[in-house]
């Protein structure tokens, strides 16, 4: 659910200072037709209104030209109460029969795109929904669009492993998050290697896809190095002049990787710069600017939303010993309850999906803290 730019450039798009056609030509080699999506999980925007869609079941990334390239005007925000119920009615079912998989904001138009599963289990049907600034959703027709596809060559087999309550299908974690930066689609997930946690940078437009880099991190809460836990969410961020990924794992280490280290088949160790608390799953992370400073905003399943001043990162010490609770980067807890989806909306707002009354999910913009 990452847009392709920094918070600053997103803001420039929003106010018409940067022209979206500066990236023209990226759709030239796409073919026209219907992308055969078996699933739709993670979403991320690139230039020219191109939406990157992760299909975990196929272990593939689709690039779809949405044609949504008219810059937003004014300062409109979004508020759509019980959006899950509205979407369910739109696609002809009930709200308990859909799953909201991901949310991404087009930084050009500021329209929200939502990946939805209609039904549950192996027969679920992926549906793409767009929400206009007035809060009204519409189904995005994918029968005749320009698209391209990148197949991951080293994804885990699509089969259950383990026994009883520990049984799982590792293919469902072949892709756990995606983002676009500097002409590359970044992909986190699991590979079929023994050293299975992977990060890869796929050049775009798609030509070929190499094996991912195999990554490990020191997990302070567990007191050990780990190679099989996938990155749950990440954000590209420049530290000095070098592009890095800030990657959050379950329970909740924040790990720094240099983008230039993500070579095919390389084995790399990230720098653990924070532990935000165990028994927790990170959900989404964004970067934004306020009063001339950069901040990270991280939504979590059990630890709520936390804010981190990014200026701490360049001098952060590496965590290499067991941690009882939290350590490393200082953070502030933000009073945003029930957040389960988060993306940058514009230079002043985040767009969130949060729990409302009963089983309702509300889509709304919130002022960045």
HELIX and SHEET records of a PDB file:
HELIX    1   1 UNK A    7  UNK A   14  1                                   8    
HELIX    2   2 UNK A   20  UNK A   23  5                                   4    
HELIX    3   3 UNK A   47  UNK A   49  5                                   3    
HELIX    4   4 UNK A   83  UNK A   90  1                                   8    
HELIX    5   5 UNK A   95  UNK A   97  5                                   3    
HELIX    6   6 UNK A  121  UNK A  123  5                                   3    
HELIX    7   7 UNK A  164  UNK A  166  5                                   3    
HELIX    8   8 UNK A  170  UNK A  173  5                                   4    
HELIX    9   9 UNK A  259  UNK A  261  5                                   3    
HELIX   10  10 UNK A  310  UNK A  315  5                                   6    
SHEET    1   A 5 UNK A  31  UNK A  33  0                                        
SHEET    2   A 5 UNK A 145  UNK A 151 -1                                        
SHEET    3   A 5 UNK A  60  UNK A  65 -1                                        
SHEET    4   A 5 UNK A  50  UNK A  55 -1                                        
SHEET    5   A 5 UNK A  43  UNK A  45 -1                                        
SHEET    1   B 4 UNK A  79  UNK A  80  0                                        
SHEET    2   B 4 UNK A 361  UNK A 367 -1                                        
SHEET    3   B 4 UNK A 349  UNK A 355 -1                                        
SHEET    4   B 4 UNK A 339  UNK A 344 -1                                        
SHEET    1   C 4 UNK A  98  UNK A 105  0                                        
SHEET    2   C 4 UNK A 112  UNK A 118 -1                                        
SHEET    3   C 4 UNK A 125  UNK A 131 -1                                        
SHEET    4   C 4 UNK A 137  UNK A 139 -1                                        
SHEET    1   D 2 UNK A 160  UNK A 161  0                                        
SHEET    2   D 2 UNK A 168  UNK A 169 -1                                        
SHEET    1   E 5 UNK A 177  UNK A 181  0                                        
SHEET    2   E 5 UNK A 184  UNK A 190 -1                                        
SHEET    3   E 5 UNK A 197  UNK A 203 -1                                        
SHEET    4   E 5 UNK A 213  UNK A 219 -1                                        
SHEET    5   E 5 UNK A 224  UNK A 226 -1                                        
SHEET    1   F 5 UNK A 177  UNK A 181  0                                        
SHEET    2   F 5 UNK A 184  UNK A 190 -1                                        
SHEET    3   F 5 UNK A 197  UNK A 203 -1                                        
SHEET    4   F 5 UNK A 213  UNK A 219 -1                                        
SHEET    5   F 5 UNK A 267  UNK A 269  1                                        
SHEET    1   G 5 UNK A 233  UNK A 239  0                                        
SHEET    2   G 5 UNK A 242  UNK A 248 -1                                        
SHEET    3   G 5 UNK A 253  UNK A 258 -1                                        
SHEET    4   G 5 UNK A 271  UNK A 275 -1                                        
SHEET    5   G 5 UNK A 327  UNK A 328 -1                                        
SHEET    1   H 4 UNK A 282  UNK A 290  0                                        
SHEET    2   H 4 UNK A 293  UNK A 300 -1                                        
SHEET    3   H 4 UNK A 305  UNK A 309 -1                                        
SHEET    4   H 4 UNK A 332  UNK A 334 -1                                        
END                                                                             
